[in-house]
Amino acid sequence: MNKIITCIIIITLVAASLFGDKEAVAAEVKTATISIPANTGLIGDDNAAKSYSLDLPNGVDAASINTGSFKYSGNNQVNGSIKLENGKINIKLNGITNTKLISNVKGFQASYESYFYTNPSNSIWRYSDGRRWQINEYDEAINGSKTYDKPAEDDYTPSAYPPRTVVSAGPPQDTSYLKWYDGSQNNVIDSKYINTSTIIPHFYSNKSSTYIKEFPKFKNGRIIVNYAIPFYVNSNGETVKQPYTNQAADASHPLIGHAEGRKYEVIAYYYYTADAKVPTYSYSGSVSFSYTPVTEPTLDGSVSILKPSPNPAKFEGKDTPVSLKVKGELLAYNNSSNIEEWVFYAKETGAGDAKQKKDYSKVLTSSQTFDNFVIPASKGKNVEQEYTLTVTVRFAKPVVTGNGSVSSLSKTMKATVGVSDNPVPTAPPAASNKPPVAILDVSEEVKAGEEFLVYGKGSYDPDGKIVDYQYSTPGAMEPVSGEFGFTWYPLSALGQHSVRLTVTDNGGLSGSTSAKVNVIQPTPVAAISVKGTKKQNRKVTLLSSSRSPEHYPIDETKTQWTISPVSGGTAADIKYLGSLSGMNSKDVLFKKPGTYKATLTVTNTAGFSDSASTTFEIVPDEAPVVYISVPNKIYRDPGQGNMASAALTDMSFSPDYDFLDRRIWEYRYDSNNDGNFTGEAWVIFSNENKSAFNLQLGKVGRYEIRLTVIEEFDQPTIPELVTEADRKSADSYSSQPEQPLNERVIEVYNRAPEVDWSW
């Protein structure tokens, strides 16, 4: 009897445990929180609002979430409602607005580093007499064109070149297609944020004509360019002919006689800078919710939109490919051997047949991708296309659930894909965030006081973007921030130092790296440039092109020059004004041709010195070559008072392109008619620097003509250090090569009488 009672008690206890009142045990409710990737300082109107698609935490089934419990925590404002769609939590936020002042944004024409271009020209006309030139140029004082005449400087008729001068051109400034950039082609600044009162034009010399005399001015709404014609001196001190094109005749300039038109051109590039005041947008926060954990076999699913990315896509006038990834996951079930197959379906909502894919793997999670969908361009630029996607798992043997035995479980989801002419950016899912990769580029060795580049812009984030750069530069004098910056070490910091970079992405993850920098003594580097015309009695400028670390510059008061002869000249032939100490450049003149040596010693403010030497050649100043054209025989003319007229022409030239500044014409008369001019006195008949004229002679007999030509320097000199004797001269009597005597002699004859026998 006792055994029977014991069995009844045991059965009762088991039954109570198996069939007890389930409603008496409340289901467990949990809470979860998902962080929204932090984004700060986003620039541009398209960042005024952002959409986030957040993956569910591991172990949370979409069906278990209480959608009424969604709560955003943060400083942004929720735009619309928080939704659970296709296994993801979707939320749209309005950005927290701030204002950022960006200095020196650059303005180019239509695209990044496409500089504004102008090609002004000046018309220079030679008059029909061949000896005068008309100059046409821009005058900034009147903001218009002006015209003036200048006599020819050469001795040719017609004149070969216009007189040397500097002309101005003033084409209007161009602002068409002006587009603003902050540092790169990807950072475009809308023109509405530009402070127009800060717009400044800048000349870009790297691409402009090298013969522009000085940086152009920007005035009167124009770019005013000054350049030299018909020659200019290049950076090596060489005189170079300016190119030009011939101009056709017009109503004001008929091409008669020696008239000619020349168009001289110049090329100038420029760009603009300005300050911009732009709005910035920031995002952060989190989404929390409550859910009831799954306790019986349940199929969960999600859809990922692989293409287009971002979604919605920017409409570009062509078909938009669509790629959808469908995922199924069995929760609260672990018997994978009972899985028979996974079946996936995808179609446009409302369409007929669905695309199908299968997976026969015995796994608890499976996924398939559908790539064959497209949004046709013919549908327009603001289109949304919905897709219906289903995942089904089939079991080999029925599975018991709270609703009875089932042989399969299914999950149906929706996904909306679109194209738009103004898409709202979507942030990357928080769950897929990967840490950024820090890349640091610095010089391995720098001098103390020398600013060097600390470059972290090569860093990248594989699934988002970097939002913060933090540099550690112990011992350096300037902090570094942003993508890159400059800093320097003082003299007291000689030796090896470590530079470290930490980057943070828009999901809050970080990456770091470091590099070593060896700081050495701040020695200067002495260098010499020899400018000017390296010719006897011309100004030669010795210029220090030395360099030193920026924060320990060269102390010019301690600069020392020495100049010495190597061959051809002596120390007495080296002339200059003042001393050779305490200056960055020195003008020197050499009285004799030869090889000379210049040595420069520089010292910086840290007390370190360096020296450099260079040798250079001074070429001789060549004497002019004198050659004259005279008639051999002329006759006295009774109609001109028995005077004979001789047309004389000077054909002399300077072999090294100096000016023929003075001409002295003389003759001597063979008074005893013995054919020998020795001992006869020279008579000056012109010292007016004439190159051609008629000489009147009255006596019958032989005359020897002599022309003396005196040069003037064509290149700059030092006036205090030269004399008249330094100007080269020659005459037709002694010039090399010497002109034969018979080419310099005029013989005057009487005309024979005319006999008339008619009476």
C-alpha positions in Angstrom: 0.0 0.0 0.0 2.9 2.4 0.8 4.5 1.7 -2.6 1.3 2.6 -4.5 1.0 5.9 -2.7 4.7 6.7 -3.4 4.2 6.0 -7.2 1.1 8.2 -7.3 3.0 11.1 -5.6 5.9 10.8 -8.2 3.6 10.7 -11.2 1.7 13.7 -9.9 5.0 15.6 -9.5 6.1 14.8 -13.0 2.8 15.7 -14.5 2.8 19.0 -12.7 6.2 19.7 -14.1 5.2 18.7 -17.7 1.7 20.1 -17.9 1.9 22.9 -15.4 0.4 26.3 -16.0 2.7 28.0 -18.5 0.9 31.3 -18.3 2.0 31.6 -14.7 5.6 32.0 -15.9 6.1 35.4 -17.4 8.2 35.5 -20.7 11.7 37.1 -20.2 12.0 40.6 -21.6 15.4 42.1 -22.4 16.7 45.4 -23.7 19.4 46.1 -26.3 21.2 49.3 -27.6 22.8 49.9 -31.0 25.3 52.8 -31.4 24.9 55.2 -34.4 28.3 55.8 -36.1 29.5 59.3 -35.0 30.0 61.8 -37.9 31.3 65.3 -37.1 32.0 68.3 -39.3 30.4 67.0 -42.4 30.2 69.8 -45.0 27.6 70.3 -47.8 23.9 70.6 -48.0 23.6 66.9 -48.9 24.7 66.1 -45.3 21.9 68.1 -43.7 20.1 64.7 -43.1 21.4 61.2 -43.0 19.8 57.8 -43.0 21.2 54.9 -41.0 20.5 51.2 -41.5 21.6 49.4 -38.3 22.2 45.6 -38.0 20.6 43.8 -35.1 22.8 42.6 -32.3 23.7 38.9 -32.4 21.0 36.6 -31.0 18.2 39.2 -31.5 15.4 38.1 -33.9 13.4 40.7 -35.7 10.2 39.0 -34.7 11.2 39.2 -31.0 11.5 43.0 -31.0 8.8 45.2 -29.5 8.8 47.9 -32.3 6.8 50.2 -30.1 9.8 50.4 -27.7 12.2 52.0 -30.2 13.9 55.0 -28.5 16.6 57.3 -29.9 19.1 58.8 -27.4 21.3 61.7 -28.6 21.3 65.3 -29.6 20.0 64.9 -33.2 16.4 65.2 -34.2 14.7 62.1 -35.6 13.3 62.7 -39.1 10.2 60.5 -39.3 9.8 57.3 -37.4 12.2 54.5 -36.4 11.3 51.4 -38.4 12.2 47.7 -38.5 12.6 46.6 -42.1 14.1 43.4 -43.5 15.9 42.6 -40.3 17.4 46.0 -39.9 16.5 49.1 -37.8 16.2 52.2 -40.1 16.4 55.7 -38.7 16.8 59.1 -40.4 18.4 62.0 -38.5 18.6 65.7 -39.1 22.2 67.0 -38.6 23.2 69.3 -35.7 24.2 72.4 -37.6 27.3 74.5 -36.9 29.3 77.0 -38.9 32.9 76.6 -40.0 35.1 79.4 -41.5 37.5 78.1 -44.2 40.2 80.5 -45.2 41.9 80.6 -48.6 39.7 78.3 -50.6 40.8 78.3 -54.2 38.8 79.3 -57.2 39.5 77.6 -60.6 37.7 77.6 -63.9 35.2 74.7 -64.0 37.5 72.0 -62.5 40.3 71.6 -59.9 43.6 73.3 -60.8 42.2 74.4 -64.2 43.6 78.0 -64.1 42.1 81.0 -65.7 43.9 81.9 -68.9 44.4 85.1 -70.8 46.4 85.8 -74.0 46.6 89.6 -74.4 48.5 91.2 -77.2 49.8 94.6 -78.3 49.9 96.0 -81.8 53.2 97.7 -82.8 53.2 99.4 -86.2 56.2 100.7 -88.2 55.5 103.8 -90.2 56.0 104.0 -94.0 59.2 106.0 -93.6 60.7 103.0 -91.9 62.2 105.0 -89.0 59.3 105.5 -86.6 57.2 103.1 -84.6 53.6 103.4 -83.2 53.2 101.8 -79.8 49.7 100.7 -78.6 49.1 99.7 -75.0 46.8 99.7 -72.1 46.9 102.7 -69.6 45.6 101.9 -66.2 45.2 105.6 -65.3 42.5 106.0 -67.9 41.4 102.4 -68.0 41.8 102.3 -71.7 44.1 102.2 -74.6 46.7 104.8 -75.5 48.9 105.3 -78.6 52.3 107.1 -78.9 55.2 107.2 -81.3 58.9 106.3 -80.7 61.9 106.8 -83.1 63.8 103.7 -84.2 66.9 102.9 -82.2 68.7 100.9 -84.8 70.4 102.4 -88.0 68.5 100.4 -90.6 65.9 101.7 -93.0 63.5 100.2 -92.6 64.1 99.7 -88.9 64.5 96.0 -88.0 63.0 96.1 -84.5 60.8 98.4 -82.5 62.6 100.5 -79.8 63.1 98.7 -76.6 60.3 99.4 -74.2 57.9 97.8 -71.7 54.3 97.7 -72.8 51.1 97.0 -70.9 48.1 94.9 -71.7 44.9 94.9 -69.7 42.4 92.2 -70.6 39.3 91.8 -68.4 39.4 89.4 -65.5 37.4 86.3 -66.2 35.2 84.7 -63.6 33.1 82.4 -65.9 32.6 78.9 -64.5 34.3 79.9 -61.3 34.3 76.9 -59.0 35.7 76.8 -55.4 37.7 74.0 -53.8 39.1 73.4 -50.3 42.4 71.5 -50.8 41.3 68.8 -53.3 39.1 68.1 -56.2 36.7 66.2 -53.9 36.1 69.1 -51.6 33.9 71.5 -53.6 32.5 74.6 -51.8 29.2 76.0 -53.0 29.6 79.5 -54.2 26.8 80.7 -52.0 29.0 80.2 -49.0 31.8 82.4 -50.4 32.4 85.8 -48.7 32.6 87.8 -51.9 34.4 90.7 -50.2 37.4 88.4 -49.6 37.9 87.3 -53.2 41.4 88.0 -54.3 43.0 87.1 -57.7 46.5 85.6 -57.9 49.0 85.4 -60.7 50.2 81.8 -61.4 53.8 82.2 -62.7 54.5 78.5 -63.3 52.6 78.4 -66.5 52.8 82.0 -67.6 55.2 83.6 -70.1 58.7 83.9 -68.7 59.2 87.4 -70.2 56.6 89.1 -68.0 58.6 91.8 -66.3 56.8 91.7 -62.9 53.8 90.1 -61.2 50.7 91.5 -62.9 48.3 93.8 -61.1 44.6 93.2 -60.7 42.9 96.6 -61.1 39.9 98.1 -62.8 38.5 94.6 -63.2 41.5 93.7 -65.4 44.7 91.7 -65.2 47.4 94.2 -66.1 50.5 92.6 -67.6 53.7 94.4 -68.3 56.3 92.8 -70.6 59.4 93.8 -72.6 59.6 94.2 -76.4 61.3 93.4 -78.8 63.9 91.7 -76.5 63.9 90.5 -73.0 66.6 89.2 -70.6 66.1 85.6 -69.4 67.0 84.1 -66.1 70.5 83.5 -67.3 71.1 87.1 -68.1 70.9 86.4 -71.9 69.1 88.8 -74.3 66.4 86.9 -76.2 64.3 88.1 -79.1 60.6 88.3 -78.3 58.4 86.3 -80.8 55.7 88.1 -82.8 53.3 87.6 -85.6 52.7 89.9 -88.6 49.5 91.9 -88.7 47.4 92.5 -91.8 46.6 96.1 -92.9 43.5 97.8 -91.6 41.7 101.1 -92.2 44.1 102.9 -89.8 47.2 101.1 -90.9 47.6 100.7 -94.6 50.8 98.8 -95.4 52.5 101.2 -97.8 56.2 102.0 -98.1 58.0 100.5 -95.2 54.9 100.1 -93.0 54.5 96.9 -91.1 52.4 95.6 -88.2 53.6 93.3 -85.5 51.5 91.6 -82.8 53.4 90.8 -79.6 51.6 88.4 -77.2 51.9 87.2 -73.7 50.3 84.4 -71.8 49.2 84.7 -68.1 47.4 82.3 -65.8 45.7 83.1 -62.6 43.3 81.9 -60.0 41.3 83.2 -57.0 41.2 82.8 -53.3 38.5 83.6 -50.8 37.1 82.8 -47.4 34.1 80.6 -47.1 31.6 80.3 -44.2 30.0 76.9 -44.6 27.5 74.9 -42.5 28.6 71.7 -40.9 26.6 68.8 -39.7 27.2 66.3 -36.9 25.6 63.0 -36.0 25.8 60.6 -33.0 23.6 58.7 -30.5 22.0 55.3 -30.1 18.8 53.4 -30.6 17.5 51.2 -27.7 14.5 48.7 -27.7 13.0 45.8 -25.8 12.7 42.3 -27.1 11.6 38.8 -25.9 14.3 36.2 -26.6 13.3 33.3 -28.9 12.7 30.0 -27.0 11.3 27.8 -29.8 12.5 27.1 -33.4 12.1 30.3 -35.4 13.3 31.4 -38.9 14.7 34.9 -39.0 15.7 36.7 -42.1 17.3 39.9 -43.5 17.9 41.6 -46.8 21.0 43.6 -47.7 20.9 46.0 -50.7 24.3 45.5 -52.3 23.6 47.6 -55.4 23.0 50.4 -55.8 25.3 51.8 -53.1 24.4 54.3 -51.8 20.6 53.7 -51.9 18.9 55.7 -53.4 21.4 56.1 -56.1 22.1 59.3 -58.1 20.2 59.2 -61.3 22.7 59.3 -64.2 20.5 58.7 -67.2 21.2 55.0 -67.6 19.8 51.7 -66.2 20.6 51.1 -62.5 21.7 47.6 -61.6 20.1 46.1 -58.5 21.8 43.4 -56.3 20.0 41.9 -53.2 21.4 39.5 -50.6 18.8 37.4 -48.7 19.9 35.7 -45.5 18.0 33.2 -43.4 18.9 32.1 -39.8 17.4 29.4 -37.6 17.0 30.5 -34.0 16.5 28.3 -30.9 17.3 25.2 -33.1 20.6 23.4 -33.4 19.9 20.1 -35.2 21.6 20.9 -38.5 21.5 17.3 -39.7 17.7 17.6 -40.0 18.0 20.4 -42.6 16.9 19.2 -46.0 17.3 22.4 -48.1 17.1 26.2 -48.1 15.0 27.9 -50.8 15.2 31.6 -51.7 12.8 33.6 -53.8 13.1 37.2 -55.1 10.8 39.3 -57.4 9.6 42.8 -58.1 6.5 43.3 -55.9 3.4 42.8 -58.0 5.3 40.9 -60.7 4.6 37.3 -61.8 7.3 34.7 -61.5 9.9 34.9 -58.9 13.6 34.1 -59.3 14.6 31.0 -57.2 17.9 29.7 -55.7 18.6 26.7 -53.4 21.2 25.7 -50.9 21.4 22.0 -49.8 23.9 22.6 -47.1 23.0 21.3 -43.7 23.6 24.6 -42.0 21.7 26.8 -39.6 22.4 30.0 -41.5 22.3 30.4 -45.3 22.3 33.3 -47.8 21.9 33.9 -51.5 22.5 36.9 -53.8 20.2 38.0 -56.7 22.0 40.1 -59.3 19.7 40.1 -62.2 17.4 43.0 -61.3 17.6 46.5 -62.9 15.7 49.8 -62.6 15.3 51.0 -66.3 16.4 54.6 -67.0 13.1 54.9 -68.9 11.2 55.0 -65.6 12.7 58.5 -64.9 14.9 60.1 -62.3 12.9 59.8 -59.1 11.8 56.2 -58.9 11.3 53.7 -56.1 11.1 50.0 -56.8 9.9 47.5 -54.2 11.1 43.8 -54.1 9.5 40.9 -52.3 12.0 38.3 -50.9 11.3 35.0 -49.2 13.6 32.5 -47.5 12.3 29.0 -46.6 14.0 26.2 -44.7 12.7 22.6 -45.1 13.3 19.9 -42.6 13.8 16.2 -43.3 11.6 15.3 -40.3 8.9 17.5 -38.8 9.9 19.8 -36.0 7.7 20.4 -33.0 6.8 24.1 -32.2 4.4 25.8 -29.9 1.9 25.8 -32.9 2.4 22.1 -33.6 4.7 20.1 -35.9 6.0 21.9 -39.0 8.0 20.5 -42.0 9.2 24.0 -43.0 9.6 27.6 -41.9 9.4 30.7 -44.1 10.2 34.4 -43.7 9.0 37.1 -46.2 10.6 40.5 -46.4 10.4 43.7 -48.5 13.2 45.9 -49.9 12.9 49.3 -51.6 15.5 50.4 -54.0 15.5 53.8 -55.8 17.2 56.4 -57.9 16.9 60.1 -57.3 18.3 63.4 -58.6 18.9 64.4 -55.0 19.5 61.3 -52.8 19.9 61.5 -49.1 23.1 59.8 -48.0 22.9 56.6 -46.0 25.4 55.8 -43.4 27.2 52.4 -43.4 25.8 49.8 -41.0 27.3 50.0 -37.6 27.8 46.3 -37.2 30.1 46.1 -40.3 32.5 48.8 -39.1 36.2 47.9 -39.4 39.0 49.9 -37.8 40.8 52.5 -39.9 44.4 52.0 -41.1 46.8 54.7 -40.0 49.6 55.6 -42.5 52.2 58.2 -41.5 54.8 59.7 -43.8 57.6 61.9 -42.4 61.2 62.5 -43.3 63.7 60.2 -41.7 66.1 63.1 -41.1 65.5 66.8 -40.6 67.6 69.7 -39.5 66.8 71.6 -36.3 64.8 74.6 -37.2 63.6 73.1 -40.5 59.9 72.8 -40.9 58.9 69.3 -42.2 55.7 67.7 -43.4 53.9 65.3 -41.1 51.5 63.6 -43.6 48.7 61.3 -42.5 46.4 61.8 -45.4 47.4 58.4 -46.8 45.4 56.8 -43.9 42.2 55.1 -44.9 39.1 53.4 -43.5 38.0 50.2 -45.4 34.3 50.6 -44.7 33.7 54.3 -43.9 35.8 57.4 -43.5 38.3 58.9 -41.1 36.9 61.8 -39.1 39.8 62.6 -36.7 43.6 62.7 -36.9 45.6 63.0 -33.6 49.4 63.5 -33.8 51.9 63.1 -31.0 55.2 65.0 -31.6 57.1 65.2 -28.4 59.8 67.9 -28.5 58.4 69.6 -31.6 57.5 73.3 -31.5 54.2 73.3 -33.4 51.2 71.0 -33.0 50.0 69.1 -36.0 46.3 68.5 -36.8 44.1 67.4 -39.7 45.2 65.3 -42.6 48.7 66.8 -42.6 50.7 69.7 -41.1 54.1 71.1 -40.5 56.3 71.3 -37.4 59.9 71.7 -36.4 62.4 70.8 -33.7 64.6 73.3 -31.9 68.4 73.1 -31.6 68.1 71.7 -28.1 66.3 68.6 -29.6 69.1 67.0 -31.6 68.8 63.2 -31.8 66.0 60.7 -32.6 62.4 61.4 -31.9 59.1 59.5 -32.4 56.1 60.8 -34.2 52.8 59.0 -33.6 49.5 59.2 -35.5 46.1 57.9 -34.3 43.1 58.0 -36.7 39.4 57.5 -35.8 36.7 56.5 -38.2 33.0 57.5 -38.3 32.2 54.4 -36.3 34.4 55.3 -33.4 37.1 52.8 -34.1 40.8 53.8 -34.1 44.1 52.8 -35.7 47.6 54.0 -34.9 51.2 54.0 -36.3 54.5 55.7 -35.6 57.7 56.8 -37.3 61.2 57.9 -36.2 62.7 61.3 -37.1 66.4 62.0 -36.6 67.1 65.7 -35.9 70.6 66.9 -37.0 72.5 70.2 -36.7 70.9 73.2 -38.6 73.8 73.8 -41.0 73.1 76.2 -43.9 73.9 75.3 -47.5 75.8 78.0 -49.4 75.0 78.5 -53.1 75.9 81.2 -55.6 74.1 82.3 -58.7 75.9 84.5 -61.3 73.4 86.9 -63.0 73.8 89.7 -65.5 75.9 89.9 -68.6 79.2 88.2 -68.1 81.1 90.5 -70.3 84.0 93.0 -69.9 82.9 96.3 -68.3 79.3 95.0 -67.7 77.5 94.6 -64.4 77.7 91.1 -63.0 75.6 90.3 -60.0 76.8 87.7 -57.5 73.6 86.5 -55.8 73.4 84.2 -52.7 70.9 81.5 -53.3 71.8 79.9 -50.1 69.3 78.3 -47.8 69.0 77.6 -44.1 66.3 76.1 -41.8 63.4 78.6 -41.6 63.8 79.1 -37.8 67.5 79.6 -38.0 67.8 81.9 -41.1 71.0 83.2 -42.6 72.4 86.2 -40.8 73.1 88.6 -43.7 75.4 90.8 -41.6 77.8 87.9 -41.4 77.8 87.0 -45.1 81.3 87.3 -46.7 82.2 87.4 -50.4 85.7 87.0 -51.9 86.4 87.4 -55.7 89.7 86.4 -57.3 91.2 86.0 -60.8 91.9 82.6 -62.1 93.3 83.5 -65.6 93.3 86.4 -67.9 92.8 89.2 -65.4 94.3 90.5 -62.2 92.9 91.5 -58.8 93.1 95.1 -60.0 90.7 94.3 -62.8 87.9 93.4 -60.3 85.9 96.5 -59.5 83.0 97.1 -57.1 81.6 99.7 -54.8 81.8 99.4 -51.0 82.8 96.2 -49.3 82.3 92.5 -49.8 80.7 91.9 -46.4 77.2 91.9 -45.0 75.0 91.6 -48.2 73.0 89.0 -50.0 74.1 90.1 -53.4 77.0 92.1 -54.9 77.3 94.0 -58.2 80.8 93.5 -59.7 82.5 94.8 -62.9 85.5 93.2 -64.6 87.9 95.4 -66.6 89.5 92.5 -68.5 88.1 89.3 -69.9 89.2 86.0 -68.3 88.2 83.4 -65.7 87.3 84.5 -62.2 86.3 82.8 -59.0 83.7 83.9 -56.4 83.5 82.4 -52.9 80.6 82.9 -50.5 80.5 82.1 -46.8 77.2 82.3 -44.9 76.4 81.9 -41.2 72.9 81.4 -39.7 71.4 82.6 -36.5 72.3 79.3 -34.8 76.0 80.0 -35.5 76.6 77.4 -38.2 78.4 78.3 -41.4 79.0 76.9 -44.9 81.0 78.1 -48.0 80.6 77.6 -51.7 82.6 78.7 -54.8 82.0 79.0 -58.4 84.1 80.0 -61.5 82.8 81.9 -64.5 84.0 83.4 -67.7 84.0 87.1 -68.6 84.0 87.5 -72.4 85.8 90.4 -74.1 83.9 93.5 -75.3 84.4 93.4 -79.0 85.2 96.5 -81.1 82.8 97.4 -83.8 83.4 96.4 -87.4 83.5 99.6 -89.6 82.6 99.4 -93.3 81.5 102.3 -95.5 80.1 102.6 -99.0 81.5 105.5 -101.1 81.3 106.2 -104.9 84.7 105.8 -106.7 84.1 108.5 -109.2 81.9 111.6 -109.1 81.6 114.7 -111.4 81.3 118.4 -110.6 77.9 119.7 -111.6 77.8 123.2 -113.2 74.2 123.3 -112.3 75.1 122.9 -108.6 77.8 125.6 -108.4 80.4 123.1 -109.8 80.0 120.9 -106.6 80.2 117.2 -106.8 77.8 115.1 -104.6 79.0 111.9 -103.0 76.4 109.5 -101.4 78.0 108.0 -98.3 76.5 105.0 -96.4 77.6 103.4 -93.1 77.3 99.7 -93.0 79.2 99.2 -89.7 77.9 96.8 -87.0 78.7 95.6 -83.5 79.6 91.9 -83.5 78.4 91.6 -79.9 75.2 93.7 -80.3 76.2 96.9 -78.6 74.8 100.3 -79.8 76.7 102.4 -82.4 76.3 105.6 -80.4 78.6 108.0 -82.2 79.9 108.4 -85.8 82.6 110.9 -86.9 83.1 111.3 -90.6 86.4 112.8 -92.0 88.2 113.2 -95.3 91.7 114.1 -96.4 92.6 115.6 -99.9 95.5 114.5 -102.0 96.7 118.1 -102.4 99.8 117.4 -104.6 98.0 114.7 -106.7 100.7 112.2 -106.2 98.4 109.4 -105.2 99.7 109.3 -101.6 97.6 110.6 -98.7 100.4 110.4 -96.1 100.9 113.7 -94.3 97.6 115.1 -95.5 95.4 116.6 -92.8 92.1 115.0 -91.8 89.0 117.3 -91.9 85.9 116.4 -89.9 82.8 117.0 -92.0 80.2 115.3 -89.7 80.0 114.3 -86.1 76.2 114.1 -85.9 76.0 110.3 -85.8 74.6 110.1 -89.3 74.6 106.7 -91.0 73.9 108.1 -94.5 74.1 111.5 -96.2 75.5 113.3 -99.3 79.0 114.9 -99.1 79.5 118.0 -101.3 83.1 118.3 -102.7 84.3 121.3 -104.9 87.9 120.4 -105.8 88.9 118.1 -108.6 91.1 115.3 -107.3 91.2 112.4 -104.9 89.7 112.2 -101.4 90.1 109.5 -98.7 87.1 109.0 -96.4 87.4 107.8 -92.8 84.6 106.9 -90.4 85.1 106.5 -86.7 82.4 104.5 -84.8 82.1 104.6 -81.0 79.9 102.1 -79.2 77.7 102.5 -76.1 77.0 99.5 -73.8 73.8 97.7 -74.7 73.8 95.8 -71.3 73.7 97.3 -67.8 77.0 98.5 -66.3 78.1 100.3 -63.1 78.4 103.9 -64.3 80.8 104.9 -61.5 83.3 102.3 -62.6 83.6 102.9 -66.3 85.0 105.8 -68.4 84.7 106.9 -72.0 87.9 105.0 -72.8 86.0 101.8 -71.9 83.6 102.3 -74.8 85.0 100.3 -77.8 85.6 102.2 -81.1 87.1 101.6 -84.5 87.6 103.4 -87.8 87.6 102.5 -91.4 91.3 103.2 -91.6 92.3 100.7 -88.9 89.3 98.4 -88.5 89.8 94.7 -88.5 89.4 93.4 -91.1 90.7 96.6 -92.8 88.6 98.0 -95.7 90.8 98.3 -98.8 91.9 101.9 -99.7 90.4 101.9 -103.1 86.9 101.3 -101.5 87.5 104.4 -99.3 88.7 106.9 -102.0 86.5 109.2 -104.1 87.9 110.9 -107.2 86.3 114.1 -108.4 86.3 114.9 -112.1 85.2 117.9 -114.3 82.7 117.1 -116.9 84.0 117.2 -120.5 82.8 120.2 -122.5 80.0 119.7 -125.0 80.9 120.7 -128.6 78.2 122.1 -131.0 79.1 122.4 -134.7 75.7 123.3 -135.8 76.7 126.9 -136.6 
